[in-house]
Structures are given as structure tokens and as C-alpha cells.
Amino acid sequence: MDIVVCFALFLAAMLFCLVKGFSLAWALLFALVLFFALGLRSGYGAKALVKMAWSKMPKSMIVLRILFFIGLLTGLWRSCGTIAFFIYHGIRVITPSLFILVAFLLTVLLSYALGTSFGVASTAGVVLMALARSGGVSEAVTAGVILSGIYFGDRGAPTSSCASLVAALTETDLYGNVRRMFQTAALPYALCLIAYTVLSFRNPIVTVDETMLDALAESFVISPWALVPALIMLILPLLRVPIRRAMAISAAAAFVITVTVQGGSVADALRIMVVGYHPTEGLLASVVSGGGLVSMLTPFLMIPLAALYTGILEGTG
């Protein structure tokens, strides 16, 4: 009965945080206290419980290092123009009858390169939704296609923190897991391409708002150099370069491009690495803003907390 009560309280805390908009880290902290108390009540000593909890921490550190680099990349890719480059040219290749398909392919490519769903949804996803709204395309269909695209990379990219967490906790090879995910994703991906092609013809975009293109061109130098950080993340993992090294090289390239191509200062680039990219004005201020180590604060808290209480659950059976 004690176990049932603890899990019920934990689920209630999760629901409360979701409804109130609080960080789920508070629910995980509450769960840690609950299960620690349950362990004491079940006859385990405090020292033994602490040892159990700490047993999972080394594995969580693997993911925290990945999240560290994702924070750097999501800020620097914005400031160096990589995200802007993909959005700009993605919009330019849109033809009225292929909007839905292009939206899917664009979000797939970005999510695979970045390994994050939130980072793509909050940039390319926002722009695509705005285009759909202004161009007379079904917003529900567009939203579904964007979600489909962003989770491709979020689950199956070597840069994904989810994929790294699975590999760490199950003690399996990350690249082997990614290869198997690609094998199992082949059929649904092909079906998506067919479905979204059909939906594209059934939901053609009436007009493409050139205002977004103009805003991108004014705010960034749309240069092929902005592709370099993305190419690094697409090519080096295929060459079996350790993922953290590939992310570090991509971040370094984005840092240099921010300073040399986009005209930012070294101090600005360093600040962006920490607090993210936040232009003060313009149409795209709310679209390209974000990233940086600060944006990873909640995952930085949640993953160690989850590891601690997972250690207690496993240790106590």
C-alpha cells in the first residue's frame, strides 16, 4: 500500500506541475524525497539508500555532457545564421503544391543535425506555422507535420540527448542503436513521405509571405559558410567521430562564423554561449531567440534527479 500511495503522490505532483506550469524538476525532487522515505520505512539504512541513489549518477553525467554541447549549439547556430540559412532557403524552394512536404523535410533535417525537437519547433516550426496561417494552409495539418519531423531527429540522431540517455542506461552502443532506429524507421518514413505529398497537393499554400524572407536577409548574412556547423554535425558522426567531439567542433565553427561572417564580437559570442541569442527588435526576435547553456538548466536538474530516484527504485526492488 505504501508503494501505491508514493506513486499516486508522485503522479499527482507531476500533474500539478504540468497544470501550473512549474518545472517538472520539482516533481522529481518530491519523488526523490518520497522514495527515500519509503526506503527508510522498508528497513533500508540511509547510507545504503544514498549509495543506491548515487549508483546511477555516472550514467547521467554522459547525458549532461551532451546537453552542455546542445546548449552551446542552439545558441551559436542561431547567431551564426545556420538556422536562418535553412529557413530562408527552405522557404524559397516552397512551391504552392509542396508546402507540407517541404515543411516535413526541413524539420527532419534540422532535428537530425541538432538532435533536439524543442530547438527546431521554436524556430523553423514557428516560421512554418506563420506561413501556413498567412498562406491558407490547414494549421492542424502543418502542426502535425512539424511534430512528425522534429521527433525524427529527437529520437534517432546521434546528437539526441534521448538517444544518449537510452544508450547510457542500457549500456548499449549509441551508433548501433541509431542504426537500428534507422532500420525500423524506414517504412514509417516512406509512408510519411507519401502521406505528406498527398496532403501537400490537398493543402496548397496560396501565397508565400516574402516579409519573412526580407527579415531574415536583413538580420543575417545568408552565406554558405552558415552551412558549415550543420555539415560538421551531419558528416562527422557518420565517420564515427565521438559525438561530443563533433559537437565541440561544430560549436567552435559556429563561434568563428558568428564573429567573422555575421559581424558579432567575441564578447557577444561568449555571451550567446551562456544566455543564448536574443536580438532586441525586429520581426524575427521572437523566432530566432533562445538557446545557450541557460536553456538547458531544467534538463540539467531533471536528469540527475531522475537518476537518483531511479537508483533507489532499482536498489530496493
Salt bridges, closest charged atoms under 4 A:
ASP2 OD2 - ARG41 NE 2.54
GLU139 OE1 - ARG133 NH2 3.48
ASP154 OD2 - ARG155 NE 3.52
GLU171 OE2 - LYS59 NZ 2.95
ASP268 OD1 - ARG271 NH2 3.60
GLU314 OE1 - LYS56 NZ 3.04
